[in-house]
Each structure stands twice: as structure tokens, then as C-alpha cells.
């Protein structure tokens, strides 16, 4: 792009909210610049938006590899006020004309939060330097979303908000795939049989001797790597049926948070007790499919809400993207 081109629109930008720095480590062309916007924050709640931004960005940069690579990042915010507090929730008949248009129920998934006001967002975001975008939703309902090279979203007042920011940013920044497979999704045949996924953290294991993360696998780790999948699936599927009923019944957010606590209480020790729990291998069950696709480790923040870390393959994938921006 030629900055001097006559096709560059130099007309004055509309007045907007204040641009502010969360932290700064250098000039934008040498750093990864994250811009955090807030949606569903009334003007009187903009201080809350700043506190939510600082809290969740702190969580992200307390997580490896972002923690070790923090000096490669700048983080910015822009104050964006909505006419009223909160975002739309169609399943409960709640409609808000929020500034950025975030809404639950994207693609008919109760928990999926997206917006289709892309032009409005980009006009607002153009006031700050940014490579990647995070949009925080002022809501206590569990929800979020992450689409590679578009944006990540997360609700700020749900109990698992810290999980959401790390998980969803893994999608939008580094194209990490979901590693879970028991939750309901809007996708069918996401990865066709016989096709190797392009995402760095899932594999169809079409060539076991040349596993794409084989440099991280110990020589005595079997590929594929055995684990008690049948026992896990029985419990996980029962929990998913319970979740479906809670959603249908319009359960309160506290009821949903209690559900998440119960899932973690049962499944976290189960996974941590696996023989190869501390190894990188190829564990069957990933990317919305129980069979035929494999993930690198028994657990990861891209697999469950049990842990607060990326597995070693995901972390390496994130560092690769950071290097694309900074080296």
C-alpha cells in the first residue's frame, strides 16, 4: 500500500472516544499491537471497561508464551460508549442496540458471541494502531468467540472470563483449533475424513511417523497415545446433556457457573491422572470429532476449562505468529 496514493481517504475522522495505552513497549511497526474495545458499556460504565481491560489483559500476559514475550506487544484501548448497558441475548428476548453490535446466539449457538457490524468496528478501531482486535462484552453470561484474523470476544463478568480471554485469543491470534469434541457446535464435518487439518494443534495422523509436532514428542511416547477416552466420554457427554437442559430451561448464570465447577471437579483429576498426562503425543478426540482427529496433550486450555495454560504445541504455534510480526 502506498500511503501517498490518491485512493487513501484523508477526510477527517468522526469524533470518538479517547485512545489510551494499557501498556507500551515500542513503536507499532516493530511490535504486535492489540486493541481492546468494549461493547455494552454505558457512558457511566467506561471506567469499568478500563478495569475489565486491564484485568483480562493481565491474565493473558500472565499466560505463556505471552508472559515471556510481553516486550513484543503493545496494548491499546478506545473508550466506546453504548446507549445502554449489556449486549443482545436473543434466546431470552433481550435486544440491545449496543455500539459494536455484539450478540449471543451467533450461528444459533447459545454461548457464541459475535457481531456483524464490521465496518462500524473498523471505523472506530482506525483511531489506534492495531494488528489484532479483542472485543469485551459487558455481560455476566458465559460467552465468547474467536475467528482467526478477525477478532476475539469474551464476556467480562462470567466466572470463567479468564479462561475465555485466553482460549478465544488463541483462535483469533494464532489460528489454534478447538481441541474439544463433546460440546455441541454449529459445525458438521469441520475437517473431512482423510484431510490433514491446517491448524498447528490438531492432526488426522495420516502419517504417524511424521507427526507435525514430532520434535516435541519423547522417543518412548506411543503414537497414537493411549488414554481412557471411553470413560471420559461417558462423563463428558452426560455433562453436555445436563448443559443442554439448563440452556433450554433458561437457567441463571449462577446455575451455569455451578455446572462449570462440577465439570471441572470431576474431569480435571481424571485427565491429570492419565499415564501420559505430562507428555506431548497424539491423543484421539479433537476439533469437534471423537474419532479420527488427535490433539497434542491430554489437556490444554484449547481442550477444556480445567487448566489455565496452552499445551506445548499451542504455545509454539503462538510464538511462530509473534515472530511473524516482530522479526
N, C-alpha and C positions, 0 to 999 in steps of 0.2 A: 504494500500500500504506500502510495506517495502522499505524505502529509500536505504537500503543496498543491495537490490536484484540485482543479475547479469543481470536482464532484464531491469534495468534502464540505458538508454543511457547516458553515461558520456562524449561523444565526444564533443569537443569544439563547441560552438555555432558560427554561422556565424556573422561576424561583422554587427552591426546595429546602428540605431540612438541612441542618448542619452536618457537614462531613467531619468525622472525628477519628482519631487514631486509638486503637486498642493497644497495639504496640508496633514499633517500627524498628527495622534493622538495616535499612539502607534504601538505595534508590530502587524504584519499582522494576526497572528493566533488568535488574540482577537478582530479584527475589521472587518468590511466589506470593502474590498479593491476594489475600482472602477478603472479600467484602461480605459483611453480615448485615442483612436487612431484617426488620421486624414487621410482622403483619398482625393486624387485630389489636394494635396498641392505640388507645385513645390518646389525645394530646396530653392529658394528665398522667398517662402511664409511660411516657417516654423515658423517664428515669428508670423505671422498671425494665424497659427494653435494654438500656445500657447495662444494668446489673445482670440481666439474664445473659447478655452477650459476653460480658467479662467472665461470668461463672462458667459458661459452657465452653468458651474458648480455652479457659484454664484447664478444663477436663481434657479437651482434645490434645493440648500440648503437655499434658502430664502422661500421655499415652505414647509409647514407642511405635514407630520411629520418629514421630513428630517431636517428641521431647528432645531427642539428641540432635534433631535438625532444625530446632526453633530459630536459629540465627539465619536460616534461609527464607524466613517468612516475614511478611508484614500483614497486619490485620487492621481493617478499616470498618467503620460503621457510618450509617447515614440515618438521621432521625426522620422517620416516616410515620406520620400520624394518620390513623383511621378515624372515621366519623364516630365509631362506637367500638367497644371492647369485644374481642373474640373473633373467630372465623366461622364460616358456614359448616353445618353438620346436617346434611340432607336427611339422613336416616331418622333424626329426631325432629325434623321440621324446623331447624334453626338456620336462618339465612342472614348473612351479614354482607353488606357492601364494603368489605374491607379494602384498604388501599391497594393491596397487591393481589387480592382475589384468591387467597388460599382457601381450600375446602377439603374436608374429609370426603371419603367415598369416591375418590378418583378411581376410574375403571371399575366401579361398583365394589371396591374393597373398603370395608368399614374403616380400616386403620390408615389407608393410603392418603397422604396429603400432598396435593399438587395445586398449581394454578396454571391457567391458560392465558393470563394477561402478560405474555412475554414482552410485547412492545412497551407496555407501561413500565414494566420492571427494568428493562434496558435503558429507557429514558431516565429513570431515577438513578440507576446504578452508574450511568455515564459521568456522574459528578465526582466519582472517586476512581483511582486506579485499581483494577482488579483483574485477576486471572480466573478465579473461581468464586462461586457465589453460594452463600448459605442464607436461607430464609427461616427465621424463627417465628413460630406461631404462638400467639398469646392464648394458650388453652391448657386446661388440666386433663384433657382427654389424650390417651395414648395414640400417637400417630406420627408419621413422617414419611419421607420418600427420598430417593437418591437416584438420579439419572446421570450417567457419565457425560461430562462436558456440558451439562445444563445447569443443575443446581441440586443442593441437598436441602431438605426441610426437616424440622423437628419441633414437636410441641414442648414448651418450656416448663410447664408445671405438673406434668405427669411424673410419677415416681421414677420410671426408667428413662428420664430425659437424658441422663448422662450416657446411657447405652445408645440412645437414638442418635445423638450428635456424632459419636464415633463410628457407629455402624453405617449411617447414611452417608457420611462424608467419605467413607471407604468406597462406596459406589460412585459418587459423583466425581471424586478427585482421581481415583486410581482404577476405575472400572472393575472393582472387585465384584465377583459374583456372590449372590446369596448361596450359602452352603447348606441351609436348612432344606427340608423336603417334606415335613409333615404338616406345616401350616398351609391353609388354603391360599391360593394366589389367583390372579387374573390370567395366568398363562397356561397354555396347553402345548405340549411338545416344544418346550422352550429351546431345547437342544435336540435336534433329530438324531435318531439312532444311527450310529456309525460315523458321526461327525465329531471331531475334536473341538471342544469349546475354545474360543479365542481368549477368554478371561484367564488370568495367570493362576487362579487359585482353585480351579476345577479341571478335571480331566476325564475323558472317556476311557482312558487306559488302553488305547488301541495298540500301543507298543510298550508293554510293561518294562522292557529293558532300557527304553529311552524316555522314562518318565520326565516330564518337562521341569520338574524341580528335583531331579535326581542328585544334584550337587549338595542338597541339604539332607539327604537320606543316609543314615548309618548303614554300613555294609551288612549287618545282621538283622535288619528290619525286613520282614517279608513283604512282598508286593504282589497282589493286594494285601493290605494289612488287616488281619482278623480283629473283629470286635463283636460284642454281644448285641448286634443290631436288632434281632428279633425281640429281645427283651426290652430294649429301648423303644422300639416302635410301638409295642403294645401299650406302654405307659404314655408315650407322646401322643399317640392317636386318641387315647381316652381323654387326655387333657384338651386336645383340639376340639373334640366333640363337646366338652364342657364349655369351652370358649364360645363355640358357635351358639350354644343355647343362651349363654349370658348376653351375647350381642342381640339375639332375637328378642330377649326379654327386656332389652333396654337397660341393662344393669348399670349401676352407678360406677363412677370412676374408682371409688374406694373398693368396690367389689372386684373390679378388674385388676386393681393393684394387688389385692389379696390373692387372686388367681395367679398372677405372675410370681408372687412369693412362694406359693405352693409348688408351682412347676420347678422353680429353682431349687427348692428344698429337696425335692425328690431326684431330679435329673443331674444336678451338679455333682453330688458324690458318686453317682452311678458312672458318669463319664470319667471323673477323676480317678476312679478305681480300676479303669481298664489297664490291661497289661502294657499296652503301648501308648499310654496316655502322654508320656513325655517325649514321644518320638514324632518325627516327620515321616509320613508313609503315604498310603493311598487307602483311605477309609471309605467304604461304599456308602452312598447316600449323599447327594449334593444337588444344588441347582434345581430344586423342586422335584427331583426324581429319586426314589428309594433305591432303584437298581440301575446299574449301567453307568453311573457317574460317581466320581470319587473326589474327596476333599483331602487336604494335606495333613490335618491333625484331627484328633478326636474331638477337640473343642476349639472354638475361636469366636470372637465377637461377631463374625460373619455367619456363625452357625447357631449361636444361642445367646440368651441374655444372662447366662451363668457366669461368664468371665468378662473381664474388662480389658482384654488385650487382643491384638491381632496375632494370628499364628505366624510362624517364621516366613512362610511363603507370601502371605499377605503383606507383611512388613517389608519384605524385599521388593515386592511389586510397587509399594508406595514410594520407596526410595528411588526406584527407577524413574518414576514420574517427577519427583522433586529434582532429580538430576537433569531432566529434560528442560526444566525451566531455569536452572541456575548454573549449568556448566557448559 
